[in-house]
Amino acid sequence: MAGNGDGVSVSMSPFAGAAAGQETLRTHGDGLAYFRRFGVDEPLLRAAFDKALSRGADWAELFFQHRIGHHVGLEDGAVNRAYSSVSLGVGVRVIKGDQTGYAYTEELTRQAVCDAAGTAALVADGPSREAPQAFHVRPTPDRYAVKVPWASVGIEKKMPILTRLNELTFAGDARIQKVQVGFADGDGAVLVVDSDGRMSFDRQPMARVHVSCTAEDGGRRESNGMNLAGREGFEFFDDARIEKVAREAVARTTFLFEAGPAPAGAMPVVLAAGSAGILLHEAIGHGMEADFNRKGISVYADKLGKVIAPKDVTIVDDGTQPSQRGSINVDDEGNLGQRTTLVEQGVLRTYMHDRISAKHYGVEPTGNGRRESFRSPPLPRMRNTYMLPGPHDPAEIIKSVKRGVYAETFTNGQVMIGAGDFTFYIKTGYLIEDGKLTRPIKDTNIIGNGPECLERTDMVGHDFKFDDGGWTCGKDGQSVPVSLGMPTVRVSEITVGGVNP
């Protein structure tokens, strides 16, 4: 745990039915120590809130952010790209009734911040309110403690990892002709202060590595890749991860030489544990974000408290998983990134809420208020979304299918969020015949409806797995890092757009 302060314990259980653990909350400094170097202090905060509340707003918020990122890439052993990025600024949000005013500035002088606050305040029209005169720091957990901070890691430490990845990938199979390797790291800090005097601070690291390769066999060329990501420091790049990403990139690429399209038609589809969670995220998860339901867009808008899936299906959105890419100590409204059970034994229990949607529904925020940067207001967004394990053995699930498809990895998906209609390509998988995995398949389109697939999820495996890839979720022009996962599951019927003889 970083920092000092008194501990406060809250229960946390990664899976339903597991023994509850204990998560300790700590005060990570006063929240201003980090940003003081940029001129941010309590007089500036009070001046900004004076402006933000000058027209009678119900509530106001300042979101300060500093982010540093680096990226280095190799192509066939030579550096072909390298860049750094620095972002610094504050977003000011003012709420009056159902109206929101938002403005931001990249200049953190008192004048610039007050000008942004005054602009956001134009949404309100009434007598001024008093700004907070004192600020209290909210204790937060430490879900991504860093052992080797990125500020201490120069290019001379990164290049041996890139070189080794390049060499391992080429050595993985004689058919590999081209290799691209990328290494990205980031370190960010956010300070969220609101007109109730709450102050939340967080340091947010990120690491990501990817390998893509092209192989040639008998005049045919195939390409594929693998990536891993997490909220960690330089320690993320241990031997096991380096070897895994190179090995998997080669295996996924050479697999394609033996694979072909699946037969077409409506049939059972078995979704593999791990990356098949992208279907859960896209076709179902977005529909459980509260803003879509508040606006009546989502198919789940009238389904709270109702059965929407078989009893073996429990779905959570979880900000508490240690070092996962989608985990957060606090969301971008300063609320703790808790674990939220969306569907419990088939029943829709709640949505993912930010401050605005929570007020509308008369509930507490679930820690899902997220934004891409200080340039954008927060929205209800997913973090780590996954289905909990069920009672079935994965081998039993495959054996239960006489003719169907086993979907392993996915690419190029499209979803209509309101209805949940989707189309996805299975990048790698297998045909299932008489309960056995037989012919490899690739580039096979599946077409369906997320809520209907949830209703048809009739077998849930006990082999839950996170996919540790560098997933990024887009919504309303904003992108945020997320994670996903699931156990092996059987959907009794999905339309497969393959090829019939």
GIKALIN-V791145 format. One record per residue. PHI is phi in whole degrees, 0 to 359 (none if undefined). OMEGA is omega in degrees with one decimal (none if undefined). BURIAL is b if it has 24 or more other ideal C-beta (glycine too) atoms within 12 Angstrom, else e. Layout:
phi & omega & burial
PHI & OMEGA & BURIAL
PHI & OMEGA & BURIAL
//
This chain:
phi & omega & burial
none & 177.6 & e
270 & 174.9 & b
80 & -178.9 & b
236 & 176.0 & e
140 & 179.7 & e
282 & -179.7 & e
269 & 173.3 & e
232 & -174.1 & e
262 & 171.5 & e
228 & -178.2 & e
281 & 176.9 & e
214 & 177.4 & b
233 & -177.0 & e
292 & 179.0 & b
223 & 177.6 & b
300 & 177.7 & b
90 & 178.7 & e
280 & 177.2 & e
296 & -177.5 & e
293 & 175.0 & e
267 & 177.8 & e
235 & 179.4 & e
245 & -175.3 & b
264 & 175.4 & b
266 & -180.0 & b
225 & 176.0 & b
272 & -176.3 & b
268 & -179.1 & b
73 & -178.3 & b
266 & 177.8 & b
83 & 179.5 & b
262 & -175.7 & b
303 & -178.4 & e
293 & -172.5 & b
272 & -179.6 & b
297 & 178.8 & e
298 & 179.3 & e
260 & 176.7 & b
91 & -178.5 & e
270 & 178.0 & b
215 & -176.5 & b
296 & 175.1 & b
303 & 178.0 & e
295 & 179.1 & b
299 & -178.9 & b
296 & 178.5 & b
296 & 179.8 & b
295 & 179.2 & b
290 & 173.4 & b
304 & 179.6 & b
289 & -176.4 & b
297 & -177.3 & b
259 & -172.9 & b
291 & -178.8 & b
245 & 172.9 & b
84 & 178.2 & b
299 & 175.2 & b
286 & -171.6 & b
195 & 178.5 & b
216 & -174.3 & b
211 & 172.8 & b
244 & 179.6 & b
240 & 178.0 & b
269 & -179.0 & b
214 & 172.5 & b
229 & -176.8 & b
220 & 177.0 & b
236 & 179.6 & b
224 & 177.2 & b
224 & 177.1 & b
218 & 175.8 & b
227 & 179.7 & b
226 & 174.6 & b
242 & 168.8 & b
230 & -177.3 & e
52 & 173.5 & e
90 & -178.8 & e
248 & 177.6 & e
295 & 179.4 & e
241 & 175.5 & e
197 & 177.4 & e
200 & 179.0 & e
203 & 176.5 & e
232 & 177.4 & e
221 & 177.1 & e
227 & 179.2 & e
228 & -178.7 & b
211 & 177.1 & b
174 & 178.9 & b
220 & 171.1 & b
254 & 179.9 & b
245 & 179.5 & b
243 & 178.8 & b
234 & -179.4 & b
242 & 174.8 & b
225 & -176.1 & b
62 & 178.4 & e
265 & -176.3 & e
259 & 177.7 & e
234 & 171.8 & b
252 & -177.5 & b
219 & 176.1 & b
210 & 178.5 & b
216 & 176.0 & b
214 & 175.7 & b
267 & 178.8 & e
251 & -173.7 & e
259 & 171.0 & b
284 & 179.7 & e
301 & -178.4 & b
296 & -176.8 & e
294 & 179.9 & b
294 & 178.5 & b
292 & 176.8 & b
296 & 177.9 & b
296 & 179.0 & b
297 & 178.4 & b
294 & 177.7 & b
293 & 178.8 & b
298 & -177.1 & b
291 & -177.8 & b
297 & 177.7 & b
292 & -177.7 & b
258 & 178.5 & b
207 & -177.8 & e
181 & 179.5 & e
292 & -177.3 & e
292 & 174.8 & e
245 & -177.5 & b
284 & 176.8 & e
284 & 177.1 & b
296 & -180.0 & b
260 & 178.5 & e
218 & -177.7 & e
232 & 179.4 & b
247 & -176.0 & e
278 & 178.2 & b
270 & 175.2 & b
296 & 179.3 & b
226 & 173.8 & b
284 & 177.4 & b
228 & -172.8 & b
271 & 178.8 & b
217 & 177.6 & b
294 & -176.7 & b
261 & 177.7 & b
271 & 179.4 & e
237 & -175.6 & e
295 & -177.0 & e
295 & 179.4 & b
298 & -178.6 & e
263 & -173.8 & e
248 & 178.4 & b
263 & -177.5 & e
298 & -178.1 & e
294 & 176.8 & e
270 & -178.5 & e
276 & -174.9 & b
300 & 178.2 & e
300 & 178.1 & e
291 & 178.6 & b
298 & -179.6 & b
297 & -179.8 & b
295 & 177.1 & b
300 & 178.4 & b
300 & -177.6 & b
292 & 179.3 & e
298 & -178.6 & b
291 & 177.1 & b
299 & -178.1 & b
283 & -175.3 & e
291 & 179.8 & b
196 & -177.3 & b
295 & -178.7 & e
278 & 179.7 & b
292 & -176.7 & b
250 & -176.5 & e
215 & -178.7 & b
224 & 172.0 & b
239 & -178.2 & b
233 & 177.7 & b
229 & -177.1 & b
226 & 179.4 & b
231 & 175.3 & b
220 & 179.5 & b
209 & 176.3 & b
219 & -178.6 & b
233 & 175.1 & b
221 & 176.7 & b
232 & 175.5 & b
231 & -178.6 & b
247 & -179.3 & b
231 & -179.6 & b
236 & -173.9 & b
285 & 170.1 & b
273 & 179.5 & b
89 & 178.7 & b
283 & 178.3 & b
226 & 178.7 & b
232 & -177.5 & b
230 & 178.5 & b
210 & 168.9 & b
258 & -171.3 & b
231 & 178.3 & b
278 & 174.2 & b
203 & 175.8 & b
225 & 178.7 & b
208 & 175.3 & b
225 & 176.4 & b
220 & 175.9 & b
229 & 172.0 & b
235 & -177.8 & b
215 & 177.3 & b
237 & 179.4 & b
239 & 178.6 & b
230 & -179.4 & e
212 & 178.7 & e
60 & 179.6 & e
86 & 176.0 & e
267 & 177.5 & e
238 & 178.4 & e
225 & 179.5 & b
228 & 175.8 & b
197 & -178.1 & b
193 & -177.4 & b
206 & 174.5 & b
217 & 177.4 & b
226 & -179.9 & b
207 & 176.9 & b
185 & 177.7 & b
273 & -179.0 & b
215 & 173.3 & b
269 & -176.1 & b
299 & 178.9 & b
297 & 177.4 & b
304 & -172.8 & b
270 & 177.2 & b
274 & -175.6 & e
300 & -176.5 & e
298 & -179.4 & e
290 & -179.7 & b
299 & -179.5 & b
292 & -178.8 & b
295 & -175.1 & b
292 & 177.1 & b
291 & -178.4 & b
298 & -178.4 & b
291 & 178.2 & b
299 & 179.1 & b
293 & -177.7 & b
298 & -179.1 & b
293 & -179.8 & b
284 & -177.3 & b
290 & 174.8 & b
305 & -172.4 & b
293 & 178.8 & b
293 & -178.1 & b
265 & -171.1 & e
263 & 175.3 & b
215 & -179.6 & b
290 & 176.7 & b
278 & 172.2 & b
292 & -177.2 & b
272 & 174.7 & e
134 & 176.0 & e
276 & -175.3 & e
201 & 174.3 & b
295 & 175.9 & b
234 & 174.7 & b
262 & -179.4 & b
266 & -177.0 & b
290 & 176.8 & b
298 & 176.2 & b
103 & -168.3 & b
290 & 174.0 & b
297 & 174.4 & b
300 & 177.3 & b
296 & 175.7 & b
295 & 177.7 & b
299 & -179.1 & b
298 & -171.3 & b
282 & -170.4 & b
276 & -176.9 & b
235 & -174.0 & b
301 & -179.1 & b
300 & 180.0 & b
293 & 178.8 & b
258 & 171.8 & b
282 & -164.6 & b
295 & -177.5 & b
295 & 177.3 & b
294 & 178.9 & b
281 & 177.7 & b
299 & -179.6 & b
271 & 179.3 & e
74 & -177.9 & e
278 & -173.0 & e
280 & 175.7 & b
295 & -178.9 & b
269 & -172.9 & b
300 & -179.1 & b
244 & -172.8 & e
249 & 179.5 & b
302 & 179.8 & e
81 & -177.6 & e
253 & 177.6 & e
284 & 179.4 & e
236 & -177.5 & b
202 & 174.7 & b
298 & -171.6 & b
292 & 178.5 & e
281 & -176.0 & b
262 & 170.9 & b
232 & -176.0 & b
237 & 177.6 & b
234 & 166.4 & b
241 & -160.1 & b
227 & 176.0 & b
267 & -168.4 & b
259 & -175.3 & b
293 & -175.6 & b
301 & 170.6 & b
65 & 175.6 & b
290 & -175.8 & b
302 & -178.7 & b
269 & -177.5 & b
284 & 179.0 & b
216 & 171.4 & b
288 & 174.6 & b
224 & 176.0 & b
278 & -173.3 & b
277 & 168.2 & b
244 & 178.9 & b
87 & 178.4 & b
269 & 179.8 & b
300 & 179.5 & b
280 & -171.8 & b
280 & 174.6 & b
262 & -174.6 & b
241 & 176.2 & b
275 & -178.5 & b
275 & 179.2 & b
239 & -179.1 & b
241 & -178.7 & b
49 & 174.8 & b
90 & -176.2 & b
258 & 176.7 & e
286 & -174.3 & b
264 & -177.2 & b
198 & 173.4 & b
252 & 171.8 & b
271 & -170.5 & b
243 & 160.7 & b
258 & -176.0 & b
298 & -174.2 & b
292 & -178.5 & b
291 & 179.0 & b
298 & 177.7 & b
297 & -179.9 & e
298 & -176.8 & e
270 & 179.3 & e
70 & 179.3 & e
232 & 176.5 & e
274 & 174.3 & e
301 & -178.7 & b
261 & -179.0 & b
79 & -179.5 & b
251 & 176.3 & b
282 & -174.2 & b
227 & 178.1 & b
218 & 179.6 & b
292 & -179.3 & b
196 & 178.7 & b
296 & -178.9 & b
282 & -174.3 & b
226 & 174.1 & b
285 & 179.9 & b
286 & 176.3 & b
224 & 170.9 & b
295 & -175.6 & b
223 & 176.6 & b
286 & 176.8 & b
238 & 170.3 & b
251 & -175.0 & b
251 & -176.3 & b
203 & 175.1 & b
261 & 179.9 & b
285 & -179.4 & b
295 & 179.6 & b
243 & -171.2 & b
268 & -167.9 & b
264 & 172.8 & b
282 & -179.2 & e
304 & 178.4 & b
297 & 177.7 & e
296 & -179.3 & e
296 & 179.6 & b
296 & -178.2 & b
297 & -177.3 & e
284 & -174.2 & b
258 & 178.1 & b
281 & 179.1 & e
213 & -178.0 & b
187 & -174.4 & b
229 & 172.7 & b
254 & -175.6 & b
262 & -174.3 & b
259 & 178.4 & b
230 & -173.4 & b
232 & 174.4 & b
205 & 170.8 & b
53 & 178.6 & e
263 & 173.2 & b
225 & -176.1 & e
221 & 167.3 & b
266 & -168.4 & e
299 & -176.0 & b
300 & -177.1 & b
273 & -177.9 & e
87 & 176.8 & b
293 & -175.6 & b
219 & 165.5 & b
221 & -179.8 & b
224 & 171.7 & b
262 & 169.4 & b
280 & -179.8 & b
285 & 176.3 & b
221 & 178.8 & b
181 & -178.7 & b
217 & 166.9 & b
282 & 173.6 & b
254 & 178.3 & b
227 & -180.0 & e
51 & 174.2 & e
78 & -179.4 & e
228 & 173.4 & e
285 & -177.0 & b
240 & -172.6 & b
287 & 174.1 & e
295 & 177.4 & b
233 & 178.3 & b
211 & 172.4 & b
44 & -178.2 & b
253 & -177.3 & b
278 & 169.4 & b
239 & -173.9 & b
230 & -179.0 & b
189 & -179.5 & b
231 & -174.9 & b
304 & 179.0 & b
301 & 178.1 & b
293 & 177.4 & b
296 & 177.7 & b
296 & 178.3 & b
296 & -176.6 & b
267 & 177.6 & b
283 & -170.1 & b
256 & 173.6 & b
217 & -178.8 & b
236 & -176.7 & b
282 & 178.6 & b
262 & -172.0 & b
255 & -177.8 & b
309 & 176.6 & b
212 & 169.6 & b
284 & 165.7 & b
267 & -173.9 & b
267 & -179.8 & b
285 & -177.9 & b
274 & -177.1 & b
288 & 176.3 & b
230 & -176.7 & b
254 & 177.6 & b
253 & 176.8 & e
199 & 179.3 & b
50 & 177.5 & e
80 & 179.0 & e
251 & 177.3 & e
243 & 176.8 & e
223 & 178.1 & b
286 & 179.1 & b
221 & 170.1 & b
230 & -178.2 & b
206 & 179.8 & b
181 & 176.5 & b
187 & 170.4 & b
276 & 170.8 & b
297 & 177.6 & b
225 & 173.3 & b
250 & 170.6 & b
257 & -169.6 & b
298 & 179.1 & b
200 & 170.3 & b
222 & 177.1 & b
283 & 178.9 & b
255 & -179.3 & b
269 & -177.8 & b
269 & -176.7 & b
231 & 176.0 & e
262 & -179.6 & e
293 & none & e
//
